[in-house]
Each structure stands twice: as C-alpha cells, then as structure tokens.
Amino acid sequence: MSKILLIDDNKAYCDQIKKSLELKNISIEFETNPAKGLELALTADWDVILIDMVLGHWLDGLAILEEIKKQKDDVPMILISGSNVTNSASEYLNAGVFDYLEKPIELERMLFAINNALNLRRIIKLNKALINEWEPSISKIGLGHTLQKAINLLSSISDKPERLLILGEHGTGKELIAKMIHFNGKRKYGPFIVHYCNDNETDPDAIKLHCYQLFKKAQHGTLFLKEIQNLSKIAQKHLARLLHQNFFGFNSDSSNHSVDVRIIASTSQDLKALIQEDAFLPELYELLANFTIKVPPLRERKGDIPALIQHFVNFESQNVGIFIQHISPEAIELLLQQDWPGNTAQLKHVVRLMVLHNNNGKIDATVAKLAIKINQLLTGLKNEDHHQELKNLFNDILQLKKQTTVNLV
C-alpha cells in the first residue's frame, strides 16, 4: 500500500480530500499542524507528500518542502496553493516540486498528479535496487590515480547540471566512467540516459522533438551523449542553443522546462581539429567542455587490467549463469602482455570468452590463450586474403582445446 501524506491547516479540507481519494481506493494521511507535519514527514517513509503553501503559521509550505528535501530528496512532493499566490508554477517546479496544484482542485487533476508521483517513486525505488548492485562492483574498478582523482572530484560536485567531456579512443571505457560519475554523485537516483549520436537527423523539427524527448527522459539525472562529433551541424546548433538557454520545449512556450540534467558527452576524435575543419561548432565545444577527462588507452594503464578483469568476470558470470571459482595469476599475466588495440571493449570480450570456455569453474593460462586466439579469429582476420592464416589459427584453437577439458557452453 502506497503511503501518502497531506500537510494542510484546514481540517475540513483535509477530511474532504481524504474521503474523495478513499472512494478511488487511495489511502491518505493528513496533519493540520505544520510543525507536526514536518516531523511526521521526516520520521516516516512516504511515497508522496502534498503540502499546502499557505499554512497560517511561521512555518509555511515552502519552508517545510525545503526541510524535507534536505533529508528526503527522493520523495516526490506536490505543492498546493490558492489562486491569489503570485509565484508562477515554473518557479515552484524549479524549486524541486514534482507538481503544482492550484485551488480549487478538480479531483481528476489531483489523481493524475498523485499517480504520476507514485510512478516516479516506483522508478526511484527500482533505481536504488540497481544502484545497490552497481556500487560494490563499480567501487572496485581500478582506473589509475589521475582518473580516480578526477572522478572523485566530479562526484563531490553539487547537484548543479555540470557539463563535462570525456575524451578517449574507441573502447576505452568512456561509458563506464560516465556511469561511475552518475552512480557516485547526487543524481544517482535519477535516470541515466545513453544516446549514440549520429548524423542522420537533418530535419530541424525532428531534431527539436528528439532533443525534447531525450531531455525529458533525463530530467533530474544524466544524459550521456556518445560520440558527440557525429551530430549533424543542424543538431549541433540546436543542442548549443538549448544548453545556452538552459530550457527545452516543443511547439509552444507552455511546454518549456528548465534543464535539470547533467550532460556528459564523449568523443574518440580531436574536437579542436574538427573545429578547425568547420566540422564541429566551437560554441558547442565551449558549452560541453566545462570539465574534461582524458581516458588513456588500456595499453598505457595496464595497472588497471587486473581490477577490470575481475569486474568483467563477475559481470559475465552473472550474465550467463556460470560460477568462476578462480583466475590464475598466469592467466592474468597473459592478458597483461597484450597490447589491446580495442581497449576495454576488447578486454571485456576476451573475458567473456574465458568465462564461456572455463576449465571446470577455473580460468587458467590455457583458457586465456584459447580466448585470446578466438578473439583474434573473430576480430582480426576479416579480409579474404587471410584465408590460410585463418585456417592455421583454427587448427591452433583445436590443438589448444585438446590440451584441456574446457566447458564449451
């Protein structure tokens, strides 16, 4: 049963709301004393809180809202006010209110607001459950002293919509780092939306609609724009204008929303060089690059590899339902000796192969060799001119399989 609290100093009004909602199978508790209402809001676990702004008390609705947000920023709050209040709805929404209702309130409008708030609360609870799974794994990933220091700094930033740019070759783990920043920061209970940029969209109205949809999904969370250099020039201009104005909307001013999104963009190319070639807008670069993280290729941070191997083994084991008891030092050493031109993405693929071709729940040097060989077979020999080399490599894999009793899943 969902727990809903109403704080309003008018008992007759509270009784009326309680009776009306109960007819719709919604249970609600109320408190007419503002101080006791604040105490009740802070000491019990609520799914939605409705607060009247004018309470005839030194403690008004906005003050109560601000106190609750300090301790329970994951509880959706709905603010109620009379028609004589001068503040606009957008001012309340920007202050962190989930919805704003003006008296006299139609029952259907209140039901709509409460149901939307309950849906958000369910999403927040689901996010918390996912975070509990993510955080132990993420916290153990080694990223080297410089990268970890940068991420710790970003995680400590307040919940302002800071923008940052992650630079690095393909497969260096830019998305993983974006997730670490999101799940270690104050926005971790909000959505993490990933968008792979492309240059297909050139119609201004389609671009505007797509941006509106993306930012609406990412409100109060993080929007990760992968390979930002792929955006068409028209899309770049619209994104730059949106970030500069700090609001997004579609069709009419009434649908505009203040941007409450952390923007993380990534690129595998030199954006400054693209600016010189007139392929990327300098205005957009300046708006995105408030803070820049350069992710070195895996070959330059081999000290991170053992922790990444363990992380990927845990992830892939859970993914395919195989329990890995042990990874031998010899297997790790073999992986440390590789150059990893495909960076973290290639390492993840090799680890997945090791998990799939494990030796009775263990990953030893033979399993590691087999995984590396298969990876070469799948990724390095795509040209028909390598037919004989491909045949020789396949024979090598057969010989390796004969040397051990591997579980081929």
N, C-alpha and C positions, 0 to 999 in steps of 0.2 A: 504494500500500500504506500503510495506517494505521500510525503509529509509536506504540507503547505501551511505557511504562516501568514496571517494578515495583521499588520500593526496599524490601528486607526482608533482615534479617541472617541469616535461616535459609536456607542454600543448598539443603538437601533440599526444603524447602517451595517455593522458587523453581523448582527443577527440575520438581517435580510440577505446579505451575501452568502452567509453560511447555509441558510435554508435553501436558497436558489441553487447553489452548487451541489448540495446533497441530493437534490432532485435529479441532477445529472451524474450521480454516482461519483462525485468528487468530494472528498473529506477535507475540511479546512479548520485550523485552529486560529483563534484571534486573541489579541491582547490590546486593551484600550489605554493602558498606562505606558507612555513611551519608554521610560527608563526600564520598566519590567519587560517590555517588548524587546528592547536591545539585549537585555540579559538572556532572555529566552532564545533569541536568535543566535547568540554566541555559544550557548551551552548545549543546545540540542542539534541534531543532524537534520537539516531541512533540504528539500529538493527545490522548492521555490519559495521566495519571500516577497510579499506585496506590502508596500509601505505608503501610507498617505503622507504627502509632503507637508501639509499644514496640520500640526497636531495640538495647537493651543498650549504649548509647553516650551520651556527653554531649549529642549532637545527636539529639533524639527526633523522631518523625514530625511533631508539630505545629510544631516549630521549623523543620523542612525545608519544610513546607507554607507557613508564613508567609513564608519567604525566597523561595520560588518565586512566591508571589502578588504580591510587591513588583515583580517583573520580568515575570512572565507571568500576568497575571490573566485572560487569555482562554483558558487551558488548563484543561479540566475535571479535577478531582482527586478521587480516590476514596480514602477513609481506611479502613484495615483495623485491627481491634483484637481482643484476646481478650475472652472473656466476663466476665473479672474486672475490667474497666475500669468505673469508677463514673460517668463522664460519660455523659449521655444523647445519643442520636442527634441530637436537635434542637439541642443545644449545638454539635456539630460542624458541622451544616448551617448554623447561624447564623454560624459562623466562616468560611464561604465554601467548604466542602467540597461537591462536587456530589452525592456519595452516600457512604454509610457501610455497611461490611460487617463483620459480627461472626463471628469464627472459632468453630467450623469452618464454612466457607463452602461451600454447595452450588454445584456448577459452573453450573447453570442460573441461579442468582441472580447470580453473577459475570458471566456472559454478558449477562444483562439489563442490569446496571449499565454494563458496557463499551459495549454497543451504544447505550444511551441517551446516554452521554457522547460517543460518536463522532458521533451525530446532532446533538448540541448544537455540537460542534466544527465540523461542516459548516455549520451555520447561522451561526456566528460568522465563518467564512471568507467566506460569502456577504455578510454584513453589511459586512465590511471592504471587499469589492469595491464594494458600493453606496456606502459612505462615500467611497471614492476618487473616485467620480463626483460625489457630492453636494458635497463640501467645496470644490472650486475654484469652483463656481457660487455656493454659499452665501456664501463669504467675500467675494464681490464685490458683494453686495447692500447698497446704502446704506440705513440706517434712521434717519439723523439721529443727532446726538451723544448725546442723552439716552437713546434706546432702545439704541444700541450699547453705551453705558457700562453700562446695566442688564444686558444680555445677557452682556457680558464678565465682570461680577461674578458672575452666576449660573453661568457656565461654569467659574469658578475654585473654586466650592464643592466640597467633597469629595463622595465618592460616598454621602453620607448621603441618605436618602429625603426631601429637601426638598420641600415643597409650595408651589405658587405659583399665583396667579390672574392671568389676562390679560384685561383689560377693553378693549372697543372695539366700534364699530359693526359691523354685518354687512359682511363683505368686506374688512376692514382688514388681513387677513393674519395673524390670530392663530395659525392652524395652522402657517404658515410660520415664525413666530417660535418656536413650540413645538419645531419640528423643528431650528431653529438651536441652541436651548438643548440639545436632546438630542445632536445630532451634534457639538457643540463641547465637550461635557462628558465626564466619566469613564464615563458609561453608554452611550457611543455604540456599543459593540459588542453591547449588549443590544437587545431588541426595542423598537420604537416602536409602541404600540397606540393607535389612534384609536377613540373611541366617541362617537357622536352621541346625546346624552341625549334621552329622550322621556318623556312622562307616561303611556304606555300600560300600563306594568307596575305593577300594584297588588297582585298576589298575593305575599305575603311569601316563600313557598318558592321561587317563580320568580325573585324578586329576589335572594334569597340565592344560588341556583345561578348566576345570571348574573354576580353580583359575583365569585363564586368562580372562574368561568371566565375573566373579564377579568383578575383579579389574577394568576391562574396563568400566563396568556399573557404578562403584562407583567413577571414576576419578573426582577429584575436589569436592568430597563430603565425605560421611561417609559410611563405611561398618560395619554393626553390625553383629557380629558372635555369635549367641545364643548357649549356652551350648557347649562351646569350647572343653570341656573334651570328647565329643562324637566323635571327629575326630579320624579316624584310625591313627595308628603310621606312616604309609606312608604319609598320608595327613599332619600330624603334621610336618614331616621332610620337605616336600615341602614348606609349609607355612613359616616355620622358615627360610629356605634358601631364599625364596622370600623377606621376611621382612629384612633379613640381607643384601642382595644385593641391596635392595631398587629399583628394577625394575622388571617388569613382561613381559612375552612374550610367544610366542608359535611357535614352529617349526624352526624359524630362528632368527638370531640376528637382522635382519631388522625390525622385528615386536616388538622388545623390547620397553617398555615405562617406563619412570621414574614414580615411585609410588607417586601420589599426592592424597592420601586418608587418612583420619583419621580412624584408626582402633579402634573400641570399641568391646571388647569381654565380654561375660558374662558366669557365671557358677554358678550352685547350689551346687557344690561339693567342697571339700577341695583339691585344685590342688597340694599343697605341700605334702599331704598324698599320692596322686596319683603318684607323682614323686618318692616317697619312694618305691612305689609298682611297679615302672617301667612301669606305665600306661600312663604317660604324660611326654613329653620332657622338661627337665629343661631349655634348650636353648629357647624354645618357650615361656615358662613362663617368662623368663627374658626379652624377646623382647616385650611381651604384657603388662607386669606389670610396665610400666613407671609411672603410676599413678593408684592407686587402690581406689575404692569406695565400702564400705561395706553397703549394704542396710539392715537395721534391719527388722525383720518380723513385720507385721502390729500390732501384739499384744504388741510390745514394743514401738510403736509410735502411740498410739491411738489419740494423739492430731492432727494427720494428717487426721483422718477419716472424720470429717465434711466437710473439703475442697474437699476431694476425692469424697464424696457423691454428693456434688453439681456439681463437674466436670462430674461425670458419669451420673447424672440426665440430665444435659444439652446435653451430647453426645447421650445418649439413646433416649431422647425426639426427637432430630432432626433425629435420625436414623429411628424411627418408626412413626414419624409424630404425636406425642401426646404432647400437651402443658400442662406442670405441673405448676400450679399456686403457690403451697405452699407445703413445707415439714414441718411437725410439729416437735417441739422440742422433743416430746415423741417418735416419730419415730427414730430420730437421737440417742436418749438415748438408745433405744433398740439395735441399731446397735453397739453402743459403748460398750455394755455389752457382745458382742460376742467375742470368742477367735480367730476367723478367721484362722483356720489351713491352709486354701487355700490362705491366704493373700489377696493381692489386686485383684487378678483374681476372687476370691470367692466373695469379696465385690462388684465387678462390676456386677457379675451375679445376686446377690441379688437385686442390684439397678435396673437392667433391669427388673426383675420380679415385683418390686414395680411400675415401670413406666407402665408396661403392665396391672397390676391389680389395677390401681389407682382408687380412690374414687372421681369421678366427677372432675378430674383435680387436686386432692389433695392427698398427701401421709401422712396418719396418722398412729397411732400406730397399728391399726387393719390391715392395708395394709402391714406394716412392718412385723408383726407377720406371716401373710399369706406367704409373700415372703420368710421369713426365713424357714418356715415349708416346702414349696415347694423345696427350695434348699436342705434341709436335705433329702427330699424324693428322689431327683434326684441324689445326690452325696454321701449320707452317708449310704444307705441301698442297697447295690448291692449283698449281699450274700443271697442265697435262705433260709438260716436258719432264716432270719429275716422276714419271710412271715407274721406272726401275727403282728409283730411290724409295718410292712408296712401297713397292713390293718387298724390298730388303728390310724396310722398317717393320712391316707387318710380320715378317719372319722373325725378326728380333723380338717382337712382342710375344709371339708364340713360344719362343725359347724361354723367355722370362716366366711365362705362365707355367711352363713345365717344371721350373725350379722351385715352385712354391705351391701350397694349397690355398689358393685365394678364393674368396667367396664372390662369384660373379653374380651380382644382383640384377 
